[in-house]
Each structure stands twice: as structure tokens, then as C-alpha cells.
Amino acid sequence: MAFKKVVLAYSGGLDTSVILKWLQDTYNCEVVTFTADIGQGEEVQPARIKAQKLGIKNENIFVEDLREEFIRDFVFPMFRANTIYEGEYLLGTSIARPLIAKRLVEIAQKVNADAIAHGATGKGNDQVRFEIGAYALNPNIKVIAPWREWNLNSREKLLSYAQSAGIEIDKKPNKSPYSMDANLLHISYEGQILEDPNVAPEEDMWRWSVSPKAAPDQSEIITIRFEKGDGIAINGENLSPADFWSKLNELGGRNGIGRLDLVENRYVGMKSRGCYETPGGSIYIKAHRAIESLCLDREAAHLKDEIMPRYASLIYNGYWFSPEREALQALIDKTQERVEGEVRLELYKGNVSVLGRSSRYSLFNAAYSTFEEDDVYNQKDAQGFIKLNALRFIIAGKSR
């Protein structure tokens, strides 16, 4: 198939630089690069310089700061559901992919491109997330996935191709040997010794957090304020979504919070071992559940807990733009209308403890729940309730 213009999700690293040149060589097409800053903690502007050195026109280089949109429109909505995949994973990689797919499709439309391209391998989940997201937004989009087409299936072959193509290779003295993905929500590590699930990660692998053993001996008390289910302030300071999350990451990291060593079930069918740092997310989900415990009706809270695994799977498997995810989101968002108030937390050596919570919409009523004498609750009413709920067991027992 012939392509005249292709928009490439471009990081500036070895893989996507090779892909850029490979697209030019294989399809003889004009390449447009898109680099997203979603809080990966590294300067993204060098990607512009690298693209220029590979012959990309200035008007075909897109470098965008998407940090606010990432937290506001993707992370916050996801955590309104207290979303956790397989009981542990806070979906840091998964939730970033639909935003990148969205901008790829929008830029392709803007520059009148024939196709989009990405650097996800044929083994991973990201190829699914990028492509399902793209097709959901533009059913006519064409997708090029070089890892499913070429024979450059080893680092040695990539380096050889890069050398023959004149691609500069960064030689960073402290470069991590792991395959890493980072954004404002998390950083992940895969490969190398982590491919043996029985081998513990090395301490110097972790980038965002101190070891819980090395965390301060003095605990840290913080407060988080919520409005309509989203965090808006830390310690009384109103913050933008991106600044809110950066602050939460800083607080969690210095207190040894948010490390995870996980073997997960990939969408493509295999098990994968990865290590994750999600310091802000680990604090946030604890605080969000605490404020919900005050403000949510019992059955609404239970319904949210029932649908959460389904919602988490939709995000993990790349269905952010699906009608079923949007329907669940509408239900979840409805429950958050009065999730407002403040949560006080203690951070200490990898642990997050709730010290208190308050809300003007609190459904906690001490007049009813007190262990002392009250004049609003008739304890005798419980007898009829119990008898009616036990009636089917009584009838069944008498028939034996």
C-alpha cells in the first residue's frame, strides 16, 4: 500500500528514530512527527531537533504539552471509579494511550495524512490501545505498525540500521537498562532481570521513590480537598490538575509510597512481569475512597465497586472511546456530584493512613449510629427486617 504522508508517534529515542527513517525508506512518504509531553520527566524539545536532523520540515514537527489534559480528562475520570486492574495495577501506561491516539488522529486530519504509525511491538498491549483508539475516532484511518512488518527484531539489528542510516544514538552514561514508560501518573520498568519473576528488582532501578526503609522516620500529615470527585487542593493550596499530581508524586516519593512488583495478564494472551512506581496515585485512591465513604449512598457505592473491574478491563484493553466505557463513565460521574470535602492523611515509610475526613454532604449521622442512647432509632424495628430476610431459609428448612 502506498502512503504519501504519515504521522508518527515520535519520542526521539532509538526505536522511533529508526521507524522514522524506515518509513521514509519503505514507503517513500513524507513523515510528520508528534511528540507528547504527558509528564515523563524528560525534556521533549530534543525530539524536535532530532526530527529536524532526520530531514523533517519544521511545519511537520508537533511537540505538545498535554499534561493538564492528561490528568483532567483521563486520570481524574478514571480514578472517580477507584480503578485498579487485577487488584493492584493503577493503569499508568494504559490511561495515557488513548490521549496519544486522539492527538495522532487529530494531527493526521489537520495535515491531511494518509496514515498514522507507532512504535509498539507486536507482543505488547500498546499496539491494541493505540489502534483501537484510532479506529474508534476515525474508522477510515490507516495504521502502520513497523514492528509487525520489519525484520529488525533485536537491538543489534536496530543499532546496525541506525548506523547505516546515519541516525545519531544517544549514549547516556546513566541510561537505564530497563524498558521504561513514564508519565505524570507513573513510571514502569520491564525487561532485563525483571524477565525472571523470581528475581527481586535492584534498588537502584527505582527513579521516583526512596525505599520505604530509607524514608523519613517522621511521618508527614497532608490534606486533600475534593470537588465533584476530583482532587483540587493539597494542604489548602488550590492547584491545576498537572500541578496537583506533580505535588502528590513528590509527597509520595519522598515517603517511599507507590512501589509495585506485578505479574499481569496481557491482552495479547501472555503474562508479563513489570515494576511500577505510582506514588501520587497510591495516595489519591486511598483519599478518594475515604471521601466517598462519607458522601456516597450505600447502594451507589456498592454498584461502583461491582462495575469497577469491568471498567478497569476496558481501559487496560484499549476501549477508552467505546460506548460501554462512556456509559459506565456517565454512571460513575453521576455518583460524584456530591463527593466533596477534605481528607487528612498520614504518610509514613510506604504507608498511607486516613486520619480523618469531612464533608458538607456527609451521610454519616451520629444521631443514628451512636452507641449511646438516642431518640431517633427504634432497635425493635430490626427484628422484622431480619425475619423477612430470613423467611426463605425458614421455609426451606421446614421442607427438609
Secondary structure, 3 states (H helix, E strand, C coil): CCCCEEEEECCCCHHHHHHHHHHHHHHCCEEEEEEEECCCCCCCCHHHHHHHHCCCCHHHEEEEECHHHHHHHHHHHHHCCCCCECCCECCCCHHHHHHHHHHHHHHHHHHCCCEEECCCCCCCCHHHHHHHHHHHHCCCCEEECHHHCCCCCCHHHHHHHHHHHCCCCCCCCCCCCCEEEECCCCEEEECHHHHCCCCCCCHHHCCCCCCHHHCCCCCEEEEEEEECCEEEEECCEECCHHHHHHHHHHHHHHCCCCEEEEEEECCCCCEEEEEEECHHHHHHHHHHHHHHHHHCCHHHHHHHHHHHHHHHHHHHCCCCCCHHHHHHHHHHHHHCCCCCEEEEEEEECCEEEEEEEECCCCCCCHHHHCCCCCCCCCCCHHHHHHHHHHHHHHHHHHCC
